[in-house]
Amino acid sequence: FYPTRLALNIASGKNEPLKRDIEKEGYIVVETNYRVYAYTDSSLQVALLGLFCEMLY
């Protein structure tokens, strides 16, 4: 069993984001027509996004 970040944040009662989360670069844009644009250099983040989106390069 491995708790997710959401579960850890709810259990701890803290409201502030972790410092390592603030320092990350890249972002995701979702349009009203549900097109998703991801700006990242992380292959892990691209792979995770690929689980939920159809990739069109």
mmCIF file of the N, C-alpha and C atoms, coordinates in Angstrom:
data_MODEL
# 
_entry.id   MODEL 
# 
loop_
_atom_site.group_PDB 
_atom_site.id 
_atom_site.type_symbol 
_atom_site.label_atom_id 
_atom_site.label_alt_id 
_atom_site.label_comp_id 
_atom_site.label_asym_id 
_atom_site.label_entity_id 
_atom_site.label_seq_id 
_atom_site.pdbx_PDB_ins_code 
_atom_site.Cartn_x 
_atom_site.Cartn_y 
_atom_site.Cartn_z 
_atom_site.occupancy 
_atom_site.B_iso_or_equiv 
_atom_site.pdbx_formal_charge 
_atom_site.auth_seq_id 
_atom_site.auth_comp_id 
_atom_site.auth_asym_id 
_atom_site.auth_atom_id 
_atom_site.pdbx_PDB_model_num 
ATOM 1   N N  . PHE A 1 1  ? 0.846   -1.189 0.000   1.00 0.00 ? 1  PHE A N  1 
ATOM 2   C CA . PHE A 1 1  ? 0.000   0.000  0.000   1.00 0.00 ? 1  PHE A CA 1 
ATOM 3   C C  . PHE A 1 1  ? 0.881   1.239  0.000   1.00 0.00 ? 1  PHE A C  1 
ATOM 4   N N  . TYR A 1 2  ? 0.598   2.150  -0.892  1.00 0.00 ? 2  TYR A N  1 
ATOM 5   C CA . TYR A 1 2  ? 1.335   3.414  -0.953  1.00 0.00 ? 2  TYR A CA 1 
ATOM 6   C C  . TYR A 1 2  ? 0.317   4.539  -1.052  1.00 0.00 ? 2  TYR A C  1 
ATOM 7   N N  . PRO A 1 3  ? 0.252   5.409  -0.053  1.00 0.00 ? 3  PRO A N  1 
ATOM 8   C CA . PRO A 1 3  ? -0.732  6.500  -0.110  1.00 0.00 ? 3  PRO A CA 1 
ATOM 9   C C  . PRO A 1 3  ? -0.357  7.547  -1.160  1.00 0.00 ? 3  PRO A C  1 
ATOM 10  N N  . THR A 1 4  ? -1.353  8.106  -1.794  1.00 0.00 ? 4  THR A N  1 
ATOM 11  C CA . THR A 1 4  ? -1.116  9.156  -2.785  1.00 0.00 ? 4  THR A CA 1 
ATOM 12  C C  . THR A 1 4  ? -0.823  10.473 -2.078  1.00 0.00 ? 4  THR A C  1 
ATOM 13  N N  . ARG A 1 5  ? -0.358  11.443 -2.835  1.00 0.00 ? 5  ARG A N  1 
ATOM 14  C CA . ARG A 1 5  ? -0.075  12.763 -2.277  1.00 0.00 ? 5  ARG A CA 1 
ATOM 15  C C  . ARG A 1 5  ? -1.347  13.392 -1.711  1.00 0.00 ? 5  ARG A C  1 
ATOM 16  N N  . LEU A 1 6  ? -2.473  13.179 -2.381  1.00 0.00 ? 6  LEU A N  1 
ATOM 17  C CA . LEU A 1 6  ? -3.743  13.715 -1.882  1.00 0.00 ? 6  LEU A CA 1 
ATOM 18  C C  . LEU A 1 6  ? -4.068  13.133 -0.511  1.00 0.00 ? 6  LEU A C  1 
ATOM 19  N N  . ALA A 1 7  ? -3.912  11.825 -0.363  1.00 0.00 ? 7  ALA A N  1 
ATOM 20  C CA . ALA A 1 7  ? -4.190  11.191 0.925   1.00 0.00 ? 7  ALA A CA 1 
ATOM 21  C C  . ALA A 1 7  ? -3.251  11.699 2.008   1.00 0.00 ? 7  ALA A C  1 
ATOM 22  N N  . LEU A 1 8  ? -1.985  11.879 1.677   1.00 0.00 ? 8  LEU A N  1 
ATOM 23  C CA . LEU A 1 8  ? -1.027  12.400 2.654   1.00 0.00 ? 8  LEU A CA 1 
ATOM 24  C C  . LEU A 1 8  ? -1.384  13.817 3.078   1.00 0.00 ? 8  LEU A C  1 
ATOM 25  N N  . ASN A 1 9  ? -1.770  14.654 2.117   1.00 0.00 ? 9  ASN A N  1 
ATOM 26  C CA . ASN A 1 9  ? -2.126  16.038 2.437   1.00 0.00 ? 9  ASN A CA 1 
ATOM 27  C C  . ASN A 1 9  ? -3.396  16.113 3.279   1.00 0.00 ? 9  ASN A C  1 
ATOM 28  N N  . ILE A 1 10 ? -4.360  15.273 2.980   1.00 0.00 ? 10 ILE A N  1 
ATOM 29  C CA . ILE A 1 10 ? -5.597  15.268 3.762   1.00 0.00 ? 10 ILE A CA 1 
ATOM 30  C C  . ILE A 1 10 ? -5.320  14.779 5.180   1.00 0.00 ? 10 ILE A C  1 
ATOM 31  N N  . ALA A 1 11 ? -4.509  13.733 5.298   1.00 0.00 ? 11 ALA A N  1 
ATOM 32  C CA . ALA A 1 11 ? -4.214  13.164 6.617   1.00 0.00 ? 11 ALA A CA 1 
ATOM 33  C C  . ALA A 1 11 ? -3.384  14.108 7.478   1.00 0.00 ? 11 ALA A C  1 
ATOM 34  N N  . SER A 1 12 ? -2.478  14.852 6.852   1.00 0.00 ? 12 SER A N  1 
ATOM 35  C CA . SER A 1 12 ? -1.602  15.731 7.632   1.00 0.00 ? 12 SER A CA 1 
ATOM 36  C C  . SER A 1 12 ? -2.292  17.036 8.015   1.00 0.00 ? 12 SER A C  1 
ATOM 37  N N  . GLY A 1 13 ? -3.298  17.447 7.259   1.00 0.00 ? 13 GLY A N  1 
ATOM 38  C CA . GLY A 1 13 ? -4.010  18.677 7.558   1.00 0.00 ? 13 GLY A CA 1 
ATOM 39  C C  . GLY A 1 13 ? -3.283  19.928 7.103   1.00 0.00 ? 13 GLY A C  1 
ATOM 40  N N  . LYS A 1 14 ? -2.173  19.771 6.398   1.00 0.00 ? 14 LYS A N  1 
ATOM 41  C CA . LYS A 1 14 ? -1.426  20.937 5.917   1.00 0.00 ? 14 LYS A CA 1 
ATOM 42  C C  . LYS A 1 14 ? -2.075  21.472 4.649   1.00 0.00 ? 14 LYS A C  1 
ATOM 43  N N  . ASN A 1 15 ? -2.034  22.776 4.488   1.00 0.00 ? 15 ASN A N  1 
ATOM 44  C CA . ASN A 1 15 ? -2.633  23.417 3.323   1.00 0.00 ? 15 ASN A CA 1 
ATOM 45  C C  . ASN A 1 15 ? -1.611  23.937 2.333   1.00 0.00 ? 15 ASN A C  1 
ATOM 46  N N  . GLU A 1 16 ? -0.339  23.921 2.667   1.00 0.00 ? 16 GLU A N  1 
ATOM 47  C CA . GLU A 1 16 ? 0.671   24.498 1.790   1.00 0.00 ? 16 GLU A CA 1 
ATOM 48  C C  . GLU A 1 16 ? 1.297   23.426 0.899   1.00 0.00 ? 16 GLU A C  1 
ATOM 49  N N  . PRO A 1 17 ? 1.620   23.758 -0.348  1.00 0.00 ? 17 PRO A N  1 
ATOM 50  C CA . PRO A 1 17 ? 2.281   22.791 -1.233  1.00 0.00 ? 17 PRO A CA 1 
ATOM 51  C C  . PRO A 1 17 ? 3.723   22.565 -0.795  1.00 0.00 ? 17 PRO A C  1 
ATOM 52  N N  . LEU A 1 18 ? 4.259   21.416 -1.167  1.00 0.00 ? 18 LEU A N  1 
ATOM 53  C CA . LEU A 1 18 ? 5.654   21.122 -0.861  1.00 0.00 ? 18 LEU A CA 1 
ATOM 54  C C  . LEU A 1 18 ? 6.567   21.992 -1.709  1.00 0.00 ? 18 LEU A C  1 
ATOM 55  N N  . LYS A 1 19 ? 7.741   22.324 -1.188  1.00 0.00 ? 19 LYS A N  1 
ATOM 56  C CA . LYS A 1 19 ? 8.669   23.191 -1.916  1.00 0.00 ? 19 LYS A CA 1 
ATOM 57  C C  . LYS A 1 19 ? 9.089   22.574 -3.236  1.00 0.00 ? 19 LYS A C  1 
ATOM 58  N N  . ARG A 1 20 ? 9.294   21.264 -3.257  1.00 0.00 ? 20 ARG A N  1 
ATOM 59  C CA . ARG A 1 20 ? 9.740   20.641 -4.501  1.00 0.00 ? 20 ARG A CA 1 
ATOM 60  C C  . ARG A 1 20 ? 8.659   20.702 -5.578  1.00 0.00 ? 20 ARG A C  1 
ATOM 61  N N  . ASP A 1 21 ? 7.381   20.815 -5.186  1.00 0.00 ? 21 ASP A N  1 
ATOM 62  C CA . ASP A 1 21 ? 6.302   20.958 -6.157  1.00 0.00 ? 21 ASP A CA 1 
ATOM 63  C C  . ASP A 1 21 ? 6.254   22.365 -6.737  1.00 0.00 ? 21 ASP A C  1 
ATOM 64  N N  . ILE A 1 22 ? 6.621   23.358 -5.955  1.00 0.00 ? 22 ILE A N  1 
ATOM 65  C CA . ILE A 1 22 ? 6.590   24.745 -6.411  1.00 0.00 ? 22 ILE A CA 1 
ATOM 66  C C  . ILE A 1 22 ? 7.704   24.998 -7.428  1.00 0.00 ? 22 ILE A C  1 
ATOM 67  N N  . GLU A 1 23 ? 8.846   24.346 -7.246  1.00 0.00 ? 23 GLU A N  1 
ATOM 68  C CA . GLU A 1 23 ? 10.014  24.598 -8.082  1.00 0.00 ? 23 GLU A CA 1 
ATOM 69  C C  . GLU A 1 23 ? 9.956   23.901 -9.434  1.00 0.00 ? 23 GLU A C  1 
ATOM 70  N N  . LYS A 1 24 ? 8.996   23.017 -9.661  1.00 0.00 ? 24 LYS A N  1 
ATOM 71  C CA . LYS A 1 24 ? 8.921   22.292 -10.922 1.00 0.00 ? 24 LYS A CA 1 
ATOM 72  C C  . LYS A 1 24 ? 8.474   23.225 -12.040 1.00 0.00 ? 24 LYS A C  1 
ATOM 73  N N  . GLU A 1 25 ? 9.040   22.987 -13.221 1.00 0.00 ? 25 GLU A N  1 
ATOM 74  C CA . GLU A 1 25 ? 8.666   23.786 -14.382 1.00 0.00 ? 25 GLU A CA 1 
ATOM 75  C C  . GLU A 1 25 ? 7.785   22.963 -15.306 1.00 0.00 ? 25 GLU A C  1 
ATOM 76  N N  . GLY A 1 26 ? 7.022   23.654 -16.138 1.00 0.00 ? 26 GLY A N  1 
ATOM 77  C CA . GLY A 1 26 ? 6.123   22.996 -17.068 1.00 0.00 ? 26 GLY A CA 1 
ATOM 78  C C  . GLY A 1 26 ? 4.688   23.209 -16.629 1.00 0.00 ? 26 GLY A C  1 
ATOM 79  N N  . TYR A 1 27 ? 3.787   23.073 -17.557 1.00 0.00 ? 27 TYR A N  1 
ATOM 80  C CA . TYR A 1 27 ? 2.383   23.263 -17.224 1.00 0.00 ? 27 TYR A CA 1 
ATOM 81  C C  . TYR A 1 27 ? 1.509   22.588 -18.261 1.00 0.00 ? 27 TYR A C  1 
ATOM 82  N N  . ILE A 1 28 ? 0.231   22.475 -17.951 1.00 0.00 ? 28 ILE A N  1 
ATOM 83  C CA . ILE A 1 28 ? -0.751  21.851 -18.833 1.00 0.00 ? 28 ILE A CA 1 
ATOM 84  C C  . ILE A 1 28 ? -1.852  22.864 -19.104 1.00 0.00 ? 28 ILE A C  1 
ATOM 85  N N  . VAL A 1 29 ? -2.251  22.965 -20.363 1.00 0.00 ? 29 VAL A N  1 
ATOM 86  C CA . VAL A 1 29 ? -3.357  23.834 -20.762 1.00 0.00 ? 29 VAL A CA 1 
ATOM 87  C C  . VAL A 1 29 ? -4.461  22.939 -21.305 1.00 0.00 ? 29 VAL A C  1 
ATOM 88  N N  . VAL A 1 30 ? -5.676  23.108 -20.782 1.00 0.00 ? 30 VAL A N  1 
ATOM 89  C CA . VAL A 1 30 ? -6.832  22.362 -21.275 1.00 0.00 ? 30 VAL A CA 1 
ATOM 90  C C  . VAL A 1 30 ? -7.822  23.376 -21.824 1.00 0.00 ? 30 VAL A C  1 
ATOM 91  N N  . GLU A 1 31 ? -8.127  23.257 -23.114 1.00 0.00 ? 31 GLU A N  1 
ATOM 92  C CA . GLU A 1 31 ? -9.057  24.181 -23.754 1.00 0.00 ? 31 GLU A CA 1 
ATOM 93  C C  . GLU A 1 31 ? -10.497 23.737 -23.514 1.00 0.00 ? 31 GLU A C  1 
ATOM 94  N N  . THR A 1 32 ? -11.436 24.610 -23.838 1.00 0.00 ? 32 THR A N  1 
ATOM 95  C CA . THR A 1 32 ? -12.851 24.280 -23.648 1.00 0.00 ? 32 THR A CA 1 
ATOM 96  C C  . THR A 1 32 ? -13.309 23.158 -24.573 1.00 0.00 ? 32 THR A C  1 
ATOM 97  N N  . ASN A 1 33 ? -12.579 22.914 -25.654 1.00 0.00 ? 33 ASN A N  1 
ATOM 98  C CA . ASN A 1 33 ? -12.897 21.799 -26.542 1.00 0.00 ? 33 ASN A CA 1 
ATOM 99  C C  . ASN A 1 33 ? -12.147 20.529 -26.129 1.00 0.00 ? 33 ASN A C  1 
ATOM 100 N N  . TYR A 1 34 ? -11.575 20.540 -24.921 1.00 0.00 ? 34 TYR A N  1 
ATOM 101 C CA . TYR A 1 34 ? -10.877 19.413 -24.300 1.00 0.00 ? 34 TYR A CA 1 
ATOM 102 C C  . TYR A 1 34 ? -9.556  19.053 -24.977 1.00 0.00 ? 34 TYR A C  1 
ATOM 103 N N  . ARG A 1 35 ? -8.995  19.949 -25.745 1.00 0.00 ? 35 ARG A N  1 
ATOM 104 C CA . ARG A 1 35 ? -7.628  19.734 -26.234 1.00 0.00 ? 35 ARG A CA 1 
ATOM 105 C C  . ARG A 1 35 ? -6.673  20.026 -25.096 1.00 0.00 ? 35 ARG A C  1 
ATOM 106 N N  . VAL A 1 36 ? -5.677  19.169 -24.964 1.00 0.00 ? 36 VAL A N  1 
ATOM 107 C CA . VAL A 1 36 ? -4.720  19.291 -23.868 1.00 0.00 ? 36 VAL A CA 1 
ATOM 108 C C  . VAL A 1 36 ? -3.351  19.578 -24.455 1.00 0.00 ? 36 VAL A C  1 
ATOM 109 N N  . TYR A 1 37 ? -2.711  20.624 -23.950 1.00 0.00 ? 37 TYR A N  1 
ATOM 110 C CA . TYR A 1 37 ? -1.353  20.977 -24.350 1.00 0.00 ? 37 TYR A CA 1 
ATOM 111 C C  . TYR A 1 37 ? -0.469  20.879 -23.116 1.00 0.00 ? 37 TYR A C  1 
ATOM 112 N N  . ALA A 1 38 ? 0.569   20.060 -23.202 1.00 0.00 ? 38 ALA A N  1 
ATOM 113 C CA . ALA A 1 38 ? 1.482   19.886 -22.067 1.00 0.00 ? 38 ALA A CA 1 
ATOM 114 C C  . ALA A 1 38 ? 2.842   20.449 -22.438 1.00 0.00 ? 38 ALA A C  1 
ATOM 115 N N  . TYR A 1 39 ? 3.367   21.299 -21.594 1.00 0.00 ? 39 TYR A N  1 
ATOM 116 C CA . TYR A 1 39 ? 4.689   21.885 -21.782 1.00 0.00 ? 39 TYR A CA 1 
ATOM 117 C C  . TYR A 1 39 ? 5.588   21.354 -20.672 1.00 0.00 ? 39 TYR A C  1 
ATOM 118 N N  . THR A 1 40 ? 6.363   20.314 -20.994 1.00 0.00 ? 40 THR A N  1 
ATOM 119 C CA . THR A 1 40 ? 7.233   19.689 -20.011 1.00 0.00 ? 40 THR A CA 1 
ATOM 120 C C  . THR A 1 40 ? 8.394   18.999 -20.708 1.00 0.00 ? 40 THR A C  1 
ATOM 121 N N  . ASP A 1 41 ? 9.472   18.828 -19.983 1.00 0.00 ? 41 ASP A N  1 
ATOM 122 C CA . ASP A 1 41 ? 10.626  18.076 -20.475 1.00 0.00 ? 41 ASP A CA 1 
ATOM 123 C C  . ASP A 1 41 ? 10.691  16.694 -19.843 1.00 0.00 ? 41 ASP A C  1 
ATOM 124 N N  . SER A 1 42 ? 9.744   16.373 -18.995 1.00 0.00 ? 42 SER A N  1 
ATOM 125 C CA . SER A 1 42 ? 9.757   15.112 -18.263 1.00 0.00 ? 42 SER A CA 1 
ATOM 126 C C  . SER A 1 42 ? 9.079   14.011 -19.070 1.00 0.00 ? 42 SER A C  1 
ATOM 127 N N  . SER A 1 43 ? 9.820   12.955 -19.354 1.00 0.00 ? 43 SER A N  1 
ATOM 128 C CA . SER A 1 43 ? 9.228   11.828 -20.080 1.00 0.00 ? 43 SER A CA 1 
ATOM 129 C C  . SER A 1 43 ? 8.218   11.090 -19.206 1.00 0.00 ? 43 SER A C  1 
ATOM 130 N N  . LEU A 1 44 ? 8.401   11.133 -17.895 1.00 0.00 ? 44 LEU A N  1 
ATOM 131 C CA . LEU A 1 44 ? 7.442   10.508 -16.985 1.00 0.00 ? 44 LEU A CA 1 
ATOM 132 C C  . LEU A 1 44 ? 6.098   11.229 -17.048 1.00 0.00 ? 44 LEU A C  1 
ATOM 133 N N  . GLN A 1 45 ? 6.113   12.552 -17.035 1.00 0.00 ? 45 GLN A N  1 
ATOM 134 C CA . GLN A 1 45 ? 4.866   13.309 -17.101 1.00 0.00 ? 45 GLN A CA 1 
ATOM 135 C C  . GLN A 1 45 ? 4.164   13.102 -18.437 1.00 0.00 ? 45 GLN A C  1 
ATOM 136 N N  . VAL A 1 46 ? 4.924   12.996 -19.511 1.00 0.00 ? 46 VAL A N  1 
ATOM 137 C CA . VAL A 1 46 ? 4.337   12.734 -20.826 1.00 0.00 ? 46 VAL A CA 1 
ATOM 138 C C  . VAL A 1 46 ? 3.697   11.351 -20.842 1.00 0.00 ? 46 VAL A C  1 
ATOM 139 N N  . ALA A 1 47 ? 4.375   10.366 -20.257 1.00 0.00 ? 47 ALA A N  1 
ATOM 140 C CA . ALA A 1 47 ? 3.829   9.009  -20.210 1.00 0.00 ? 47 ALA A CA 1 
ATOM 141 C C  . ALA A 1 47 ? 2.549   8.958  -19.381 1.00 0.00 ? 47 ALA A C  1 
ATOM 142 N N  . LEU A 1 48 ? 2.524   9.668  -18.263 1.00 0.00 ? 48 LEU A N  1 
ATOM 143 C CA . LEU A 1 48 ? 1.311   9.705  -17.437 1.00 0.00 ? 48 LEU A CA 1 
ATOM 144 C C  . LEU A 1 48 ? 0.159   10.379 -18.165 1.00 0.00 ? 48 LEU A C  1 
ATOM 145 N N  . LEU A 1 49 ? 0.452   11.447 -18.859 1.00 0.00 ? 49 LEU A N  1 
ATOM 146 C CA . LEU A 1 49 ? -0.586  12.138 -19.623 1.00 0.00 ? 49 LEU A CA 1 
ATOM 147 C C  . LEU A 1 49 ? -1.109  11.245 -20.739 1.00 0.00 ? 49 LEU A C  1 
ATOM 148 N N  . GLY A 1 50 ? -0.230  10.430 -21.306 1.00 0.00 ? 50 GLY A N  1 
ATOM 149 C CA . GLY A 1 50 ? -0.616  9.505  -22.362 1.00 0.00 ? 50 GLY A CA 1 
ATOM 150 C C  . GLY A 1 50 ? -1.614  8.450  -21.910 1.00 0.00 ? 50 GLY A C  1 
ATOM 151 N N  . LEU A 1 51 ? -1.694  8.204  -20.617 1.00 0.00 ? 51 LEU A N  1 
ATOM 152 C CA . LEU A 1 51 ? -2.683  7.258  -20.104 1.00 0.00 ? 51 LEU A CA 1 
ATOM 153 C C  . LEU A 1 51 ? -4.099  7.811  -20.206 1.00 0.00 ? 51 LEU A C  1 
ATOM 154 N N  . PHE A 1 52 ? -4.224  9.133  -20.233 1.00 0.00 ? 52 PHE A N  1 
ATOM 155 C CA . PHE A 1 52 ? -5.537  9.773  -20.211 1.00 0.00 ? 52 PHE A CA 1 
ATOM 156 C C  . PHE A 1 52 ? -5.882  10.513 -21.500 1.00 0.00 ? 52 PHE A C  1 
ATOM 157 N N  . CYS A 1 53 ? -4.896  10.695 -22.373 1.00 0.00 ? 53 CYS A N  1 
ATOM 158 C CA . CYS A 1 53 ? -5.103  11.473 -23.595 1.00 0.00 ? 53 CYS A CA 1 
ATOM 159 C C  . CYS A 1 53 ? -4.551  10.719 -24.794 1.00 0.00 ? 53 CYS A C  1 
ATOM 160 N N  . GLU A 1 54 ? -5.091  11.021 -25.948 1.00 0.00 ? 54 GLU A N  1 
ATOM 161 C CA . GLU A 1 54 ? -4.523  10.508 -27.190 1.00 0.00 ? 54 GLU A CA 1 
ATOM 162 C C  . GLU A 1 54 ? -3.438  11.484 -27.624 1.00 0.00 ? 54 GLU A C  1 
ATOM 163 N N  . MET A 1 55 ? -2.230  10.971 -27.804 1.00 0.00 ? 55 MET A N  1 
ATOM 164 C CA . MET A 1 55 ? -1.096  11.830 -28.140 1.00 0.00 ? 55 MET A CA 1 
ATOM 165 C C  . MET A 1 55 ? -1.059  12.124 -29.638 1.00 0.00 ? 55 MET A C  1 
ATOM 166 N N  . LEU A 1 56 ? -1.038  13.394 -29.972 1.00 0.00 ? 56 LEU A N  1 
ATOM 167 C CA . LEU A 1 56 ? -0.878  13.852 -31.352 1.00 0.00 ? 56 LEU A CA 1 
ATOM 168 C C  . LEU A 1 56 ? 0.294   14.812 -31.365 1.00 0.00 ? 56 LEU A C  1 
ATOM 169 N N  . TYR A 1 57 ? 1.360   14.444 -31.997 1.00 0.00 ? 57 TYR A N  1 
ATOM 170 C CA . TYR A 1 57 ? 2.565   15.284 -31.992 1.00 0.00 ? 57 TYR A CA 1 
ATOM 171 C C  . TYR A 1 57 ? 2.578   16.226 -33.161 1.00 0.00 ? 57 TYR A C  1 
# 
